[in-house]
Amino acid sequence: MPGEKPDSQAFSLSDIDRVIHTPARLLIMKILYVLDGADMVFLKAETGLTWGNLSVQVKNLEQAGYVNINKEFVENKPHTVVSLTTQGRDAFSNYRAQLKDILR
């Protein structure tokens, strides 16, 4: 049909990045995509996730190579900052493109 992509370029839901596609990780990735980095307190407030769930989801993203986790102490208090890696930024861009294609 006119306007359709050849099969080699068409995406289906089975092609979607499952690491990003879960709602909690998608929300985290969306936030980090527009920021240079965010601390865990900010991510918790923005996502509404519990501390435990946020920690697990960020760890999953780190294991996939999508985020860096930088832990430090500020005024003797732990401070954790999460930022996207180049791989994570590319994966999220691809994810967005795939969704747009699927929804066409």
C-alpha positions as CSV (number, residue, x, y, z in Angstrom):
1,M,0.0,0.0,0.0
2,P,1.2,3.6,-0.6
3,G,2.9,5.1,2.4
4,E,3.8,1.8,4.0
5,K,7.4,1.0,4.8
6,P,9.0,-2.1,3.4
7,D,8.9,-5.1,5.8
8,S,12.6,-4.7,6.5
9,Q,12.0,-1.3,8.1
10,A,8.6,-2.0,9.8
11,F,8.5,-2.5,13.5
12,S,6.2,-4.5,15.6
13,L,5.5,-4.6,19.3
14,S,7.7,-7.7,19.5
15,D,10.7,-5.6,18.4
16,I,10.2,-3.0,21.2
17,D,13.0,-2.7,23.9
18,R,11.5,-4.6,26.8
19,V,14.0,-3.0,29.3
20,I,12.5,0.5,28.5
21,H,8.9,-0.6,27.8
22,T,7.9,-1.3,31.5
23,P,5.9,1.6,32.8
24,A,8.3,2.5,35.7
25,R,11.5,2.3,33.6
26,L,9.8,4.2,30.7
27,L,9.0,7.0,33.1
28,I,12.5,7.1,34.5
29,M,14.0,7.1,31.0
30,K,11.6,9.9,29.9
31,I,12.7,12.1,32.8
32,L,16.4,11.5,32.3
33,Y,16.2,12.0,28.5
34,V,15.4,15.7,29.1
35,L,17.8,16.2,32.0
36,D,21.6,15.9,32.3
37,G,20.9,13.9,35.5
38,A,18.6,13.6,38.4
39,D,19.0,12.6,42.0
40,M,17.0,9.8,43.5
41,V,14.9,12.2,45.6
42,F,13.8,14.0,42.4
43,L,13.1,10.8,40.6
44,K,11.0,9.5,43.5
45,A,8.9,12.7,43.6
46,E,8.4,12.7,39.8
47,T,7.7,9.1,39.3
48,G,5.6,8.4,42.5
49,L,7.5,5.1,42.9
50,T,8.4,3.7,46.3
51,W,12.1,3.8,47.3
52,G,12.4,0.1,46.8
53,N,10.8,0.0,43.4
54,L,12.7,3.0,42.2
55,S,16.0,1.5,43.3
56,V,15.2,-1.8,41.6
57,Q,14.2,-0.1,38.3
58,V,17.3,2.1,38.2
59,K,19.5,-0.9,38.9
60,N,17.8,-2.8,36.0
61,L,18.5,0.2,33.7
62,E,22.1,0.3,35.0
63,Q,22.6,-3.4,34.2
64,A,21.3,-2.8,30.7
65,G,23.9,-0.1,30.3
66,Y,21.3,2.7,30.0
67,V,22.2,4.7,33.1
68,N,25.1,5.7,35.2
69,I,24.7,5.8,39.0
70,N,26.9,8.2,40.9
71,K,26.9,7.9,44.6
72,E,28.5,10.5,46.8
73,F,28.1,12.2,50.2
74,V,26.9,15.8,50.5
75,E,27.1,17.2,54.0
76,N,27.5,13.7,55.4
77,K,24.3,12.5,53.7
78,P,24.2,10.0,50.8
79,H,23.4,11.6,47.4
80,T,22.8,9.5,44.4
81,V,22.6,11.0,40.9
82,V,21.3,9.0,37.9
83,S,22.1,10.0,34.3
84,L,21.6,8.4,30.9
85,T,24.6,6.9,29.1
86,T,25.1,7.4,25.4
87,Q,23.8,3.9,24.9
88,G,20.7,4.8,27.0
89,R,20.0,8.0,25.1
90,D,20.3,6.1,21.8
91,A,18.1,3.3,23.1
92,F,15.4,5.7,24.2
93,S,15.6,7.6,20.8
94,N,15.1,4.2,19.0
95,Y,12.3,3.3,21.4
96,R,10.5,6.5,20.5
97,A,11.0,6.0,16.8
98,Q,9.7,2.4,17.0
99,L,6.6,3.5,18.9
100,K,5.8,6.2,16.4
101,D,6.2,3.6,13.6
102,I,4.0,1.1,15.4
103,L,1.3,3.7,16.0
104,R,1.1,4.8,12.4
